[in-house]
Amino acid sequence: MNPKVLRIAAAVATAGIAVGALAGCSGGTAGTAGTGGDAASGTYTWWDPYPQHAENSDWAKRVQDCGTQAGVTIQRTAYDTTALTNQALLSAQDGTSPDVILIDNPAVSTLADTGMLSTTDDLGLDTSAIDENLLAAGVLDGKTYGIPIGANTLALYYNADVLSAAGVDPASITDWDALDAALAKVSAAGKKGITFSGINTEEGSFQFLPWFWGAGADLTDLSSPEAVEAVTLWKNWLDKGYAPNSVITNSQNTVWEEFLTGDFAFAENGTWQVDSAAKAPFASGVIELPAKDGGAAPAPTGGEFIVAPVQKDTARYETTRKIIECMTTPEGFVDTANTFAYYIPPTAEGQNDLLAENPDLETWVSAVQAAKGRTSDNLGTDYPLISEQLWTAVQNVLSGAQTPQQALDAAQSAAQSATGK
């Protein structure tokens, strides 16, 4: 069998763990399968993970407008996030790939590793204006395979009323020591400190990574002293009563439900809760997640990339490029940001334009500027294998089943066996 087809088949088998269904993603109910583009009639196929946006929605109209500007009709099909990855891999195996896909950023390397994606160089796309830290999620072995349409990430929401009653200034929380001191004051004032998601899924890794990276740890060495410091921080919060035991099973949605009770000072969550926070029955705000020794911790990026599968008819690429360029103008990035729960544009110009409209998003823009793709550092398809060991280690520590060093030593050994590195 063709080696490329073998790689695609293997990727299909493992795609379920490659893309965790995070609350920050925009997926919904699965759609129907696409039928491929028809060059003779000027039809180009487009797949995205937004089934909640029907054909009469502003989003669908934007997609069609970009097709019109390129001189073609867009045939759009929507799937939920995980189903989209599986369908993309299957279509490549069958030779029926669409012209354009919007795919969850950790899945870009999964698709690229099979050889099914065109590079941005192949398409003649200019990525020089894209923030390097955001573009990195689409880079594998030095080649770039798509453009982010925006990014969401994590920060620390706070209840201003709880902090005020405890005598805590949120602006003072710039490192782990300051956060610990704030949690101690909140606890002494009779309120709950912090809630987060430590669940044994990709959501658990997603929420742990800012503390892991903020300690200076690296995903290629899960048992480093820095990694131990990060998981010890979370464990200490449970032991001191600053965080509830529910964090062991919390999803990010559950975290938010706990925060909205008004009992917690802090909740780790994402840009997708901006509107909900504004409607909360208490005054709230947001600060960047602090790194251990100060400054903003890199938080993982969510959001989709626009990618172009390889086509037998390479003459299609010129029109594909026009469609992608239309979707990734500065104005297009801001439109996407406003459509999808404040996705932050991936360019400085787009971010400035967004802030001109929504100055309250300044903290989120800064958080995205400091953020990092989960598959960055050329981890590619190794990331989901490493992530599973990371969330398993966190679970074992928070539950008391293992010490931090024991759990992370086991995680590192298992990750090396799984990746062969």
C-alpha positions, 0 to 999 in steps of 0.5 A: 500500500502507498505509504501516504495512505498508510499514514492516513489510515493510522491517523484516522485510527488515532484522531479521536485523541488528537483533538480534545473537544474543548469548551473554547472550540466552536463545534456542534452537531455533525453535518452531512458529508460533502460531495467534492468540488465541481470545477466545470460549474465553478463550485469549490467545497468548504468544510468547517466545524460550525454547524450551529451557523446555518446557511442564512447566518452571517458566517455562512454569508461571509464564506459565500461572499469570499467565493463570489469574490473569487468567481466561484460558488462555495459548497459549505458543509459543517461537522462537529470538531472531532467528526471534521478531523476524521472526515478530513482524513477519510476523504484524503484516503478516498481521494475526495478532499474538499478545497478548503477546511477550517480545522482545530489547530492541534489537528493541523499537524495530524493532517499534515503528517499524512501528506494530505495538506498543501503548504502555504508556499505551495499556495503562494500565501503570505504569512509574514503578518501572522504572529509567530507564536500563533502560526507555529501550531500550523508548522511541521518540520519547518513547513507551514500548512495553514493560517489561523483565523483567530485564537482563543486562550485562557486567563484568570477571571476574578470576582471583584466583590470577593477580592474587595471583601478580602482586601486583594487588589487583582493588579497585585497578582503578578506571580505565583507567590502573589496568587497564593497570598491572595488565595490565603486572604480569600480563604481567611475571609470565608470565601472559596479561592480558585476553581479550574479543570483538572479532568482526565481529558485534553481539557485537563492538559489544556488548563494545566499547561499555563502552569506547566509552561509558566514554571519553565517546563517543557513537554519533552521532559514531563518529569523535570523539576519545573514540571514537579513545581507546577503540579505541586502548586495545584496539589497544594491548593487542594490540600490548603482548601483554596481549590475544591476537590471537584476540580479533579472531575471539572470540565471547563463548563463546570468550572464556569458554573462554579464561578457563577455561583459567586462563591469563588474568587478566581476561575481559569477559563477562556475568551469564550466566557466574556459575554457570560462574565459580563452578565454575571450577578457580580462585578468581575474582571480578568487578569493574565495567568501569572508565570511562577516568577512573574509576567504572563504565563504562556497559555495554550491556543484554541481556534481553527486554521484554514488549510487547503488539502492537496488536489489532483487538479493543481489549477484549482489552487489559484482560486483556493488562494483567493478564497483564503486571502479573502477570509484572512484580511484584517477586516475578515479577522475582526469579523471572525473575532466578533462572530466566534466569541471574541477570537483574537485576530492573529495579526497586530493590525487585526488586534489593533482594529479589534481593540478600537472596537472593544477596548475591554479585550486588552487583557485577552489580546495580551494573553494571546500574544503570550500564548503558545500552540500545543503542537508547537516546538515541532511536537506535531503528532506526538502532542496528543500522546504526551498530553494523555500522559500529562493529564494522567499524571495530574489526576494521580497527583490531585487524587493523592494516588502518587506524589508529583515526582512519582506521577511525572516520572511514570508519565515521562516514561510512558510518553517516551514509549508512546512517541519512541523518543 
